[in-house]
């Protein structure tokens, strides 16, 4: 698969490999969700979460590029915020946004109050 990549695809792949998700921000978010102090979050857990986040960002960007093409944009045109928002919206509708499935299930199981 990598042998058939164009120069532009290789460049994007290299940039993706070099990109980095901030440790402190990831720890803060994990701490907020899990209610575990940031200092107690293991390095292996942090590395795994950063990997998952990077994959998710890649999926959002890939879908945004397809949306840009659907909407008549050229490959050289930059992605715009509307492409990213639509990408996220479609991923959410497909149930591919992490954590959203659990939120939807909790909402369904939540007790209904009558007035």
C-alpha positions in Angstrom: 0.0 0.0 0.0 2.7 2.5 0.9 4.6 1.7 -2.3 1.7 3.1 -4.3 1.6 6.5 -2.5 2.1 9.7 -4.4 4.6 12.3 -3.3 1.8 14.4 -1.7 0.5 11.4 0.2 4.1 10.6 1.4 4.4 14.2 2.6 1.0 14.0 4.5 2.1 10.7 6.0 5.4 12.2 7.2 3.6 15.2 8.7 1.1 12.9 10.5 4.0 10.8 11.9 5.7 13.9 13.2 2.6 15.4 14.7 2.3 15.2 18.5 -0.6 15.4 20.9 0.2 17.3 24.1 0.9 15.2 27.1 -0.4 17.7 29.7 -3.7 18.3 27.8 -4.2 14.6 27.4 -3.6 13.9 31.0 -5.9 16.7 32.1 -8.7 15.4 29.9 -8.1 11.8 31.1 -8.1 13.0 34.7 -11.4 14.9 34.2 -13.1 11.9 32.7 -11.7 9.2 35.0 -11.5 11.3 38.2 -7.9 10.1 38.7 -5.3 12.7 39.5 -3.0 13.4 36.5 0.1 12.3 38.4 -1.4 8.8 38.8 -2.1 8.2 35.1 0.4 5.6 33.9 2.6 6.5 30.9 1.4 3.4 29.0 -2.2 4.6 29.4 -1.3 8.1 28.2 0.5 6.7 25.2 -2.5 4.5 24.3 -4.9 7.4 24.6 -2.7 9.7 22.5 -2.6 7.0 19.8 -6.4 6.6 19.8 -6.7 10.4 19.6 -4.3 10.6 16.7 -6.2 7.9 14.8 -9.5 9.7 15.4 -8.1 13.0 14.2 -6.9 11.2 11.1 -10.4 9.8 10.4 -11.9 13.3 10.8 -9.4 14.7 8.3 -9.8 11.9 5.8 -13.6 12.3 5.8 -13.2 16.1 5.6 -11.1 15.7 2.5 -13.8 13.5 0.9 -16.5 16.1 1.9 -14.4 18.9 0.3 -14.3 16.8 -2.9 -18.1 16.1 -2.7 -18.7 19.9 -2.4 -16.7 20.7 -5.5 -13.4 21.6 -3.9 -10.1 20.7 -5.5 -7.4 18.6 -3.9 -5.2 21.7 -3.6 -7.8 23.7 -1.8 -7.3 24.0 2.0 -9.8 22.3 4.3 -12.2 24.7 5.8 -13.9 24.6 9.2 -17.2 23.6 7.5 -15.5 20.5 6.1 -14.3 19.5 9.5 -17.7 20.2 11.2 -19.5 18.1 8.5 -16.9 15.4 8.9 -17.5 15.2 12.6 -21.3 15.4 12.2 -21.2 12.4 9.8 -18.9 10.4 12.0 -21.2 11.1 14.9 -24.2 10.0 12.9 -22.4 6.8 12.0 -21.6 6.1 15.7 -17.9 6.5 15.2 -17.2 9.3 17.7 -15.6 7.7 20.8 -17.8 8.0 23.9 -20.9 9.1 22.1 -22.3 5.6 22.1 -22.1 5.4 25.9 -23.7 8.8 26.2 -26.6 7.8 24.0 -27.1 4.6 25.9 -27.2 6.4 29.3 -29.7 8.9 27.9 -31.9 6.0 26.8 -31.7 4.3 30.2 -32.2 7.6 32.1 -35.4 7.7 34.1 -38.2 9.6 32.5 -40.0 12.1 34.7 -43.6 13.0 34.1 -45.0 16.4 34.7 
